[in-house]
Amino acid sequence: MMIQRILLSATVMFLVACSDDQSTVTAASQPQVMLGASLVTGVRESNGVEAFLGLPFAEPPVAELRWKKPIPWQASSEAIDASRFAPACMQNGSGVAWYHRMMARVGVDPELMEGPEYSEDCLYLNVWSDLDDTEAKPVLIFIHGGSNTGGWSYEPNYHGEVLAKRGVVVVTVAYRLGVFGWFSHPNLDVQNAGLHDLGVALDWVVENIGVFGGDPSRITVSGESAGAANAMHLALSPLSRGNFQTVIHQSMGRPMRGRPNNDEAFKRGQALAEKHTGVPSDLETLRQTPAEDLMASMADVYQGYYFSPIVDDASLPQSLFDAAREGSLPSINLVIGSNDNESLMYIRDTTTLQSFMDSLFDPSAHAKVLAAVDDESRELDKIDRISTAVAYTCPSLLLADAIDEAGGRSWVYRFNRVREGFEPIGAYHGAELPYVFDQHDDWLPTDDIDRQLTSDLVDHWLSFVKSETPASTAVVPWPAWSDNRGTLLLGDTVESAEHPDVEFCQLLQESLVSSS
């Protein structure tokens, strides 16, 4: 594979040297690799890193392939233009709407953030690599978030050229969303199509990443929010085939709070079929229903439902909740954490502290829980503190414990940096992402504190990807979770200490109405 790249590079240099045609020079100077007999042409980033965008890893999951297992892409002699991103997976625009709501809350013009094109034909991935570095490099696969209904693999904060310049190959992947990726029905041949997509993307990386300078034996799978849950589910799934042993899990706790409800998932799927065909079991007619019509039905048929994988022999034989409780998690190395104000921007104006407490706790527990957040003066901040702990922080700490008990190692972080002017949303859900990829949007107020925090965080992230442990030479070392609940606190300064919510999480665990 390395020889293929060297020969191809030599050919390109020859064409450039021998041609007086400027268009030929421009085309030839683009990075190219061979995938089997397919010539793949990418683009060169401003820092010299090569990017190959919109690479197909599966056949388009459309028409009769809707809700089927993804068919892995096969190389042919057909050339591939990898100079632009592919359409994002079909969705209702919730991903870009998230950005617009967040920007409006802090006084930034939402028009500065544009959304992508959407399509059912969306199973593509993106690769960033420094091909001048001929040493086989570790691989970081990133799975985007968006509640499994929105988001896309090339949101501005996920571009990988900065990390790739520092000795890793970055891959960002797409997967079917909403009713296209997580539709469940008792008559389906395959459940959890979105998880199958991620399994096929992983297989593609293992088979092909060597062409891009990556080492397929050194893969870390990472994700944020729903992407983090998908990364852990992939680690649990037989679809991963044991092809990775390191996970980065950012801001997700839902799967640690209860088991998926297969019966409810099937009930919703049958309701969707009946709505469009008149028959709860008619999947063939449903496959012919226009995608836009299915999207329009989601808000009604799936109201109050969270799309996520169900328990399924082929793709997820055991839920994360049960695997953690029963001690059957894989022995992996894990970076995991959450942000200070994960819930703040999602709290509705109509939510009162009393109604919030009633939704989570028995009345007998109200006094002791509220006493623990007495230092927060506003009701809004009390709700945020409790909700963030219940939904994100405490489940993350439980997962860190469970991984350690399974024979792996965990490192926990807490992100609390609030950018200037972002006080209305604090250290919000997703706030860490621009720092992780060193990709700060122009509209994000970024100062020397943010740049130093980015440097510190990226050092640890890259060290974990390269060596399976955070940076030992950092100014502030990152203690393992097993070392007295050691946590890296990422804020205006970087510190290591016992996690500040250990006792609070214990109190909440004792007070919550059981979700099992």
Secondary structure as a PSIPRED ss2 file (coil, helix, strand):
# PSIPRED VFORMAT (PSIPRED V4.0)

   1 M C   1.000  0.000  0.000
   2 M H   0.000  1.000  0.000
   3 I H   0.000  1.000  0.000
   4 Q H   0.000  1.000  0.000
   5 R H   0.000  1.000  0.000
   6 I H   0.000  1.000  0.000
   7 L H   0.000  1.000  0.000
   8 L H   0.000  1.000  0.000
   9 S H   0.000  1.000  0.000
  10 A H   0.000  1.000  0.000
  11 T H   0.000  1.000  0.000
  12 V H   0.000  1.000  0.000
  13 M H   0.000  1.000  0.000
  14 F H   0.000  1.000  0.000
  15 L H   0.000  1.000  0.000
  16 V H   0.000  1.000  0.000
  17 A H   0.000  1.000  0.000
  18 C H   0.000  1.000  0.000
  19 S C   1.000  0.000  0.000
  20 D C   1.000  0.000  0.000
  21 D C   1.000  0.000  0.000
  22 Q H   0.000  1.000  0.000
  23 S H   0.000  1.000  0.000
  24 T H   0.000  1.000  0.000
  25 V H   0.000  1.000  0.000
  26 T H   0.000  1.000  0.000
  27 A H   0.000  1.000  0.000
  28 A H   0.000  1.000  0.000
  29 S C   1.000  0.000  0.000
  30 Q C   1.000  0.000  0.000
  31 P C   1.000  0.000  0.000
  32 Q E   0.000  0.000  1.000
  33 V E   0.000  0.000  1.000
  34 M E   0.000  0.000  1.000
  35 L E   0.000  0.000  1.000
  36 G C   1.000  0.000  0.000
  37 A C   1.000  0.000  0.000
  38 S E   0.000  0.000  1.000
  39 L E   0.000  0.000  1.000
  40 V E   0.000  0.000  1.000
  41 T E   0.000  0.000  1.000
  42 G C   1.000  0.000  0.000
  43 V E   0.000  0.000  1.000
  44 R E   0.000  0.000  1.000
  45 E C   1.000  0.000  0.000
  46 S C   1.000  0.000  0.000
  47 N C   1.000  0.000  0.000
  48 G C   1.000  0.000  0.000
  49 V C   1.000  0.000  0.000
  50 E E   0.000  0.000  1.000
  51 A E   0.000  0.000  1.000
  52 F E   0.000  0.000  1.000
  53 L E   0.000  0.000  1.000
  54 G E   0.000  0.000  1.000
  55 L E   0.000  0.000  1.000
  56 P E   0.000  0.000  1.000
  57 F C   1.000  0.000  0.000
  58 A E   0.000  0.000  1.000
  59 E C   1.000  0.000  0.000
  60 P C   1.000  0.000  0.000
  61 P C   1.000  0.000  0.000
  62 V C   1.000  0.000  0.000
  63 A H   0.000  1.000  0.000
  64 E H   0.000  1.000  0.000
  65 L H   0.000  1.000  0.000
  66 R C   1.000  0.000  0.000
  67 W C   1.000  0.000  0.000
  68 K C   1.000  0.000  0.000
  69 K C   1.000  0.000  0.000
  70 P C   1.000  0.000  0.000
  71 I C   1.000  0.000  0.000
  72 P E   0.000  0.000  1.000
  73 W C   1.000  0.000  0.000
  74 Q C   1.000  0.000  0.000
  75 A C   1.000  0.000  0.000
  76 S C   1.000  0.000  0.000
  77 S C   1.000  0.000  0.000
  78 E C   1.000  0.000  0.000
  79 A C   1.000  0.000  0.000
  80 I E   0.000  0.000  1.000
  81 D E   0.000  0.000  1.000
  82 A C   1.000  0.000  0.000
  83 S E   0.000  0.000  1.000
  84 R C   1.000  0.000  0.000
  85 F C   1.000  0.000  0.000
  86 A C   1.000  0.000  0.000
  87 P C   1.000  0.000  0.000
  88 A E   0.000  0.000  1.000
  89 C E   0.000  0.000  1.000
  90 M C   1.000  0.000  0.000
  91 Q C   1.000  0.000  0.000
  92 N C   1.000  0.000  0.000
  93 G C   1.000  0.000  0.000
  94 S H   0.000  1.000  0.000
  95 G H   0.000  1.000  0.000
  96 V H   0.000  1.000  0.000
  97 A H   0.000  1.000  0.000
  98 W H   0.000  1.000  0.000
  99 Y H   0.000  1.000  0.000
 100 H H   0.000  1.000  0.000
 101 R H   0.000  1.000  0.000
 102 M H   0.000  1.000  0.000
 103 M H   0.000  1.000  0.000
 104 A H   0.000  1.000  0.000
 105 R H   0.000  1.000  0.000
 106 V C   1.000  0.000  0.000
 107 G C   1.000  0.000  0.000
 108 V C   1.000  0.000  0.000
 109 D C   1.000  0.000  0.000
 110 P H   0.000  1.000  0.000
 111 E H   0.000  1.000  0.000
 112 L H   0.000  1.000  0.000
 113 M C   1.000  0.000  0.000
 114 E C   1.000  0.000  0.000
 115 G C   1.000  0.000  0.000
 116 P C   1.000  0.000  0.000
 117 E C   1.000  0.000  0.000
 118 Y E   0.000  0.000  1.000
 119 S E   0.000  0.000  1.000
 120 E C   1.000  0.000  0.000
 121 D C   1.000  0.000  0.000
 122 C C   1.000  0.000  0.000
 123 L C   1.000  0.000  0.000
 124 Y E   0.000  0.000  1.000
 125 L E   0.000  0.000  1.000
 126 N E   0.000  0.000  1.000
 127 V E   0.000  0.000  1.000
 128 W E   0.000  0.000  1.000
 129 S E   0.000  0.000  1.000
 130 D C   1.000  0.000  0.000
 131 L C   1.000  0.000  0.000
 132 D C   1.000  0.000  0.000
 133 D C   1.000  0.000  0.000
 134 T C   1.000  0.000  0.000
 135 E C   1.000  0.000  0.000
 136 A C   1.000  0.000  0.000
 137 K E   0.000  0.000  1.000
 138 P E   0.000  0.000  1.000
 139 V E   0.000  0.000  1.000
 140 L E   0.000  0.000  1.000
 141 I E   0.000  0.000  1.000
 142 F E   0.000  0.000  1.000
 143 I E   0.000  0.000  1.000
 144 H C   1.000  0.000  0.000
 145 G C   1.000  0.000  0.000
 146 G C   1.000  0.000  0.000
 147 S C   1.000  0.000  0.000
 148 N C   1.000  0.000  0.000
 149 T C   1.000  0.000  0.000
 150 G C   1.000  0.000  0.000
 151 G C   1.000  0.000  0.000
 152 W C   1.000  0.000  0.000
 153 S C   1.000  0.000  0.000
 154 Y C   1.000  0.000  0.000
 155 E C   1.000  0.000  0.000
 156 P H   0.000  1.000  0.000
 157 N H   0.000  1.000  0.000
 158 Y H   0.000  1.000  0.000
 159 H C   1.000  0.000  0.000
 160 G C   1.000  0.000  0.000
 161 E H   0.000  1.000  0.000
 162 V H   0.000  1.000  0.000
 163 L H   0.000  1.000  0.000
 164 A H   0.000  1.000  0.000
 165 K C   1.000  0.000  0.000
 166 R C   1.000  0.000  0.000
 167 G C   1.000  0.000  0.000
 168 V C   1.000  0.000  0.000
 169 V E   0.000  0.000  1.000
 170 V E   0.000  0.000  1.000
 171 V E   0.000  0.000  1.000
 172 T E   0.000  0.000  1.000
 173 V E   0.000  0.000  1.000
 174 A C   1.000  0.000  0.000
 175 Y C   1.000  0.000  0.000
 176 R C   1.000  0.000  0.000
 177 L C   1.000  0.000  0.000
 178 G H   0.000  1.000  0.000
 179 V H   0.000  1.000  0.000
 180 F H   0.000  1.000  0.000
 181 G H   0.000  1.000  0.000
 182 W C   1.000  0.000  0.000
 183 F C   1.000  0.000  0.000
 184 S C   1.000  0.000  0.000
 185 H C   1.000  0.000  0.000
 186 P C   1.000  0.000  0.000
 187 N C   1.000  0.000  0.000
 188 L C   1.000  0.000  0.000
 189 D C   1.000  0.000  0.000
 190 V C   1.000  0.000  0.000
 191 Q C   1.000  0.000  0.000
 192 N C   1.000  0.000  0.000
 193 A H   0.000  1.000  0.000
 194 G H   0.000  1.000  0.000
 195 L H   0.000  1.000  0.000
 196 H H   0.000  1.000  0.000
 197 D H   0.000  1.000  0.000
 198 L H   0.000  1.000  0.000
 199 G H   0.000  1.000  0.000
 200 V H   0.000  1.000  0.000
 201 A H   0.000  1.000  0.000
 202 L H   0.000  1.000  0.000
 203 D H   0.000  1.000  0.000
 204 W H   0.000  1.000  0.000
 205 V H   0.000  1.000  0.000
 206 V H   0.000  1.000  0.000
 207 E H   0.000  1.000  0.000
 208 N H   0.000  1.000  0.000
 209 I H   0.000  1.000  0.000
 210 G H   0.000  1.000  0.000
 211 V H   0.000  1.000  0.000
 212 F H   0.000  1.000  0.000
 213 G C   1.000  0.000  0.000
 214 G E   0.000  0.000  1.000
 215 D E   0.000  0.000  1.000
 216 P E   0.000  0.000  1.000
 217 S E   0.000  0.000  1.000
 218 R E   0.000  0.000  1.000
 219 I E   0.000  0.000  1.000
 220 T E   0.000  0.000  1.000
 221 V E   0.000  0.000  1.000
 222 S E   0.000  0.000  1.000
 223 G E   0.000  0.000  1.000
 224 E E   0.000  0.000  1.000
 225 S C   1.000  0.000  0.000
 226 A H   0.000  1.000  0.000
 227 G H   0.000  1.000  0.000
 228 A H   0.000  1.000  0.000
 229 A H   0.000  1.000  0.000
 230 N H   0.000  1.000  0.000
 231 A H   0.000  1.000  0.000
 232 M H   0.000  1.000  0.000
 233 H H   0.000  1.000  0.000
 234 L H   0.000  1.000  0.000
 235 A H   0.000  1.000  0.000
 236 L H   0.000  1.000  0.000
 237 S C   1.000  0.000  0.000
 238 P H   0.000  1.000  0.000
 239 L H   0.000  1.000  0.000
 240 S H   0.000  1.000  0.000
 241 R C   1.000  0.000  0.000
 242 G C   1.000  0.000  0.000
 243 N C   1.000  0.000  0.000
 244 F C   1.000  0.000  0.000
 245 Q C   1.000  0.000  0.000
 246 T E   0.000  0.000  1.000
 247 V E   0.000  0.000  1.000
 248 I E   0.000  0.000  1.000
 249 H E   0.000  0.000  1.000
 250 Q E   0.000  0.000  1.000
 251 S C   1.000  0.000  0.000
 252 M C   1.000  0.000  0.000
 253 G C   1.000  0.000  0.000
 254 R H   0.000  1.000  0.000
 255 P H   0.000  1.000  0.000
 256 M H   0.000  1.000  0.000
 257 R C   1.000  0.000  0.000
 258 G C   1.000  0.000  0.000
 259 R C   1.000  0.000  0.000
 260 P C   1.000  0.000  0.000
 261 N C   1.000  0.000  0.000
 262 N H   0.000  1.000  0.000
 263 D H   0.000  1.000  0.000
 264 E H   0.000  1.000  0.000
 265 A H   0.000  1.000  0.000
 266 F H   0.000  1.000  0.000
 267 K H   0.000  1.000  0.000
 268 R H   0.000  1.000  0.000
 269 G H   0.000  1.000  0.000
 270 Q H   0.000  1.000  0.000
 271 A H   0.000  1.000  0.000
 272 L H   0.000  1.000  0.000
 273 A H   0.000  1.000  0.000
 274 E H   0.000  1.000  0.000
 275 K H   0.000  1.000  0.000
 276 H H   0.000  1.000  0.000
 277 T H   0.000  1.000  0.000
 278 G C   1.000  0.000  0.000
 279 V C   1.000  0.000  0.000
 280 P C   1.000  0.000  0.000
 281 S C   1.000  0.000  0.000
 282 D C   1.000  0.000  0.000
 283 L H   0.000  1.000  0.000
 284 E H   0.000  1.000  0.000
 285 T H   0.000  1.000  0.000
 286 L H   0.000  1.000  0.000
 287 R H   0.000  1.000  0.000
 288 Q C   1.000  0.000  0.000
 289 T C   1.000  0.000  0.000
 290 P C   1.000  0.000  0.000
 291 A H   0.000  1.000  0.000
 292 E H   0.000  1.000  0.000
 293 D H   0.000  1.000  0.000
 294 L H   0.000  1.000  0.000
 295 M H   0.000  1.000  0.000
 296 A H   0.000  1.000  0.000
 297 S H   0.000  1.000  0.000
 298 M H   0.000  1.000  0.000
 299 A H   0.000  1.000  0.000
 300 D H   0.000  1.000  0.000
 301 V H   0.000  1.000  0.000
 302 Y C   1.000  0.000  0.000
 303 Q C   1.000  0.000  0.000
 304 G C   1.000  0.000  0.000
 305 Y C   1.000  0.000  0.000
 306 Y C   1.000  0.000  0.000
 307 F C   1.000  0.000  0.000
 308 S C   1.000  0.000  0.000
 309 P C   1.000  0.000  0.000
 310 I C   1.000  0.000  0.000
 311 V C   1.000  0.000  0.000
 312 D E   0.000  0.000  1.000
 313 D C   1.000  0.000  0.000
 314 A C   1.000  0.000  0.000
 315 S C   1.000  0.000  0.000
 316 L E   0.000  0.000  1.000
 317 P C   1.000  0.000  0.000
 318 Q C   1.000  0.000  0.000
 319 S C   1.000  0.000  0.000
 320 L H   0.000  1.000  0.000
 321 F H   0.000  1.000  0.000
 322 D H   0.000  1.000  0.000
 323 A H   0.000  1.000  0.000
 324 A H   0.000  1.000  0.000
 325 R H   0.000  1.000  0.000
 326 E H   0.000  1.000  0.000
 327 G C   1.000  0.000  0.000
 328 S C   1.000  0.000  0.000
 329 L C   1.000  0.000  0.000
 330 P C   1.000  0.000  0.000
 331 S C   1.000  0.000  0.000
 332 I C   1.000  0.000  0.000
 333 N E   0.000  0.000  1.000
 334 L E   0.000  0.000  1.000
 335 V E   0.000  0.000  1.000
 336 I E   0.000  0.000  1.000
 337 G E   0.000  0.000  1.000
 338 S E   0.000  0.000  1.000
 339 N E   0.000  0.000  1.000
 340 D C   1.000  0.000  0.000
 341 N C   1.000  0.000  0.000
 342 E C   1.000  0.000  0.000
 343 S C   1.000  0.000  0.000
 344 L H   0.000  1.000  0.000
 345 M H   0.000  1.000  0.000
 346 Y H   0.000  1.000  0.000
 347 I C   1.000  0.000  0.000
 348 R C   1.000  0.000  0.000
 349 D C   1.000  0.000  0.000
 350 T C   1.000  0.000  0.000
 351 T C   1.000  0.000  0.000
 352 T C   1.000  0.000  0.000
 353 L H   0.000  1.000  0.000
 354 Q H   0.000  1.000  0.000
 355 S H   0.000  1.000  0.000
 356 F H   0.000  1.000  0.000
 357 M H   0.000  1.000  0.000
 358 D H   0.000  1.000  0.000
 359 S H   0.000  1.000  0.000
 360 L H   0.000  1.000  0.000
 361 F E   0.000  0.000  1.000
 362 D C   1.000  0.000  0.000
 363 P H   0.000  1.000  0.000
 364 S H   0.000  1.000  0.000
 365 A H   0.000  1.000  0.000
 366 H H   0.000  1.000  0.000
 367 A H   0.000  1.000  0.000
 368 K H   0.000  1.000  0.000
 369 V H   0.000  1.000  0.000
 370 L H   0.000  1.000  0.000
 371 A H   0.000  1.000  0.000
 372 A H   0.000  1.000  0.000
 373 V C   1.000  0.000  0.000
 374 D C   1.000  0.000  0.000
 375 D C   1.000  0.000  0.000
 376 E C   1.000  0.000  0.000
 377 S C   1.000  0.000  0.000
 378 R C   1.000  0.000  0.000
 379 E H   0.000  1.000  0.000
 380 L H   0.000  1.000  0.000
 381 D H   0.000  1.000  0.000
 382 K H   0.000  1.000  0.000
 383 I H   0.000  1.000  0.000
 384 D H   0.000  1.000  0.000
 385 R H   0.000  1.000  0.000
 386 I H   0.000  1.000  0.000
 387 S H   0.000  1.000  0.000
 388 T H   0.000  1.000  0.000
 389 A H   0.000  1.000  0.000
 390 V H   0.000  1.000  0.000
 391 A H   0.000  1.000  0.000
 392 Y H   0.000  1.000  0.000
 393 T H   0.000  1.000  0.000
 394 C H   0.000  1.000  0.000
 395 P H   0.000  1.000  0.000
 396 S H   0.000  1.000  0.000
 397 L H   0.000  1.000  0.000
 398 L H   0.000  1.000  0.000
 399 L H   0.000  1.000  0.000
 400 A H   0.000  1.000  0.000
 401 D H   0.000  1.000  0.000
 402 A H   0.000  1.000  0.000
 403 I H   0.000  1.000  0.000
 404 D H   0.000  1.000  0.000
 405 E H   0.000  1.000  0.000
 406 A C   1.000  0.000  0.000
 407 G C   1.000  0.000  0.000
 408 G C   1.000  0.000  0.000
 409 R E   0.000  0.000  1.000
 410 S E   0.000  0.000  1.000
 411 W E   0.000  0.000  1.000
 412 V E   0.000  0.000  1.000
 413 Y E   0.000  0.000  1.000
 414 R E   0.000  0.000  1.000
 415 F E   0.000  0.000  1.000
 416 N C   1.000  0.000  0.000
 417 R C   1.000  0.000  0.000
 418 V C   1.000  0.000  0.000
 419 R C   1.000  0.000  0.000
 420 E C   1.000  0.000  0.000
 421 G C   1.000  0.000  0.000
 422 F C   1.000  0.000  0.000
 423 E C   1.000  0.000  0.000
 424 P C   1.000  0.000  0.000
 425 I C   1.000  0.000  0.000
 426 G C   1.000  0.000  0.000
 427 A C   1.000  0.000  0.000
 428 Y C   1.000  0.000  0.000
 429 H C   1.000  0.000  0.000
 430 G C   1.000  0.000  0.000
 431 A C   1.000  0.000  0.000
 432 E C   1.000  0.000  0.000
 433 L H   0.000  1.000  0.000
 434 P H   0.000  1.000  0.000
 435 Y H   0.000  1.000  0.000
 436 V H   0.000  1.000  0.000
 437 F H   0.000  1.000  0.000
 438 D C   1.000  0.000  0.000
 439 Q C   1.000  0.000  0.000
 440 H C   1.000  0.000  0.000
 441 D C   1.000  0.000  0.000
 442 D C   1.000  0.000  0.000
 443 W C   1.000  0.000  0.000
 444 L C   1.000  0.000  0.000
 445 P C   1.000  0.000  0.000
 446 T C   1.000  0.000  0.000
 447 D C   1.000  0.000  0.000
 448 D H   0.000  1.000  0.000
 449 I H   0.000  1.000  0.000
 450 D H   0.000  1.000  0.000
 451 R H   0.000  1.000  0.000
 452 Q H   0.000  1.000  0.000
 453 L H   0.000  1.000  0.000
 454 T H   0.000  1.000  0.000
 455 S H   0.000  1.000  0.000
 456 D H   0.000  1.000  0.000
 457 L H   0.000  1.000  0.000
 458 V H   0.000  1.000  0.000
 459 D H   0.000  1.000  0.000
 460 H H   0.000  1.000  0.000
 461 W H   0.000  1.000  0.000
 462 L H   0.000  1.000  0.000
 463 S H   0.000  1.000  0.000
 464 F H   0.000  1.000  0.000
 465 V H   0.000  1.000  0.000
 466 K H   0.000  1.000  0.000
 467 S H   0.000  1.000  0.000
 468 E C   1.000  0.000  0.000
 469 T C   1.000  0.000  0.000
 470 P C   1.000  0.000  0.000
 471 A C   1.000  0.000  0.000
 472 S C   1.000  0.000  0.000
 473 T C   1.000  0.000  0.000
 474 A C   1.000  0.000  0.000
 475 V C   1.000  0.000  0.000
 476 V C   1.000  0.000  0.000
 477 P C   1.000  0.000  0.000
 478 W C   1.000  0.000  0.000
 479 P C   1.000  0.000  0.000
 480 A C   1.000  0.000  0.000
 481 W C   1.000  0.000  0.000
 482 S C   1.000  0.000  0.000
 483 D C   1.000  0.000  0.000
 484 N C   1.000  0.000  0.000
 485 R C   1.000  0.000  0.000
 486 G E   0.000  0.000  1.000
 487 T E   0.000  0.000  1.000
 488 L E   0.000  0.000  1.000
 489 L E   0.000  0.000  1.000
 490 L E   0.000  0.000  1.000
 491 G C   1.000  0.000  0.000
 492 D C   1.000  0.000  0.000
 493 T C   1.000  0.000  0.000
 494 V E   0.000  0.000  1.000
 495 E E   0.000  0.000  1.000
 496 S E   0.000  0.000  1.000
 497 A E   0.000  0.000  1.000
 498 E E   0.000  0.000  1.000
 499 H C   1.000  0.000  0.000
 500 P C   1.000  0.000  0.000
 501 D C   1.000  0.000  0.000
 502 V H   0.000  1.000  0.000
 503 E H   0.000  1.000  0.000
 504 F H   0.000  1.000  0.000
 505 C H   0.000  1.000  0.000
 506 Q H   0.000  1.000  0.000
 507 L H   0.000  1.000  0.000
 508 L H   0.000  1.000  0.000
 509 Q H   0.000  1.000  0.000
 510 E H   0.000  1.000  0.000
 511 S H   0.000  1.000  0.000
 512 L E   0.000  0.000  1.000
 513 V C   1.000  0.000  0.000
 514 S C   1.000  0.000  0.000
 515 S C   1.000  0.000  0.000
 516 S C   1.000  0.000  0.000
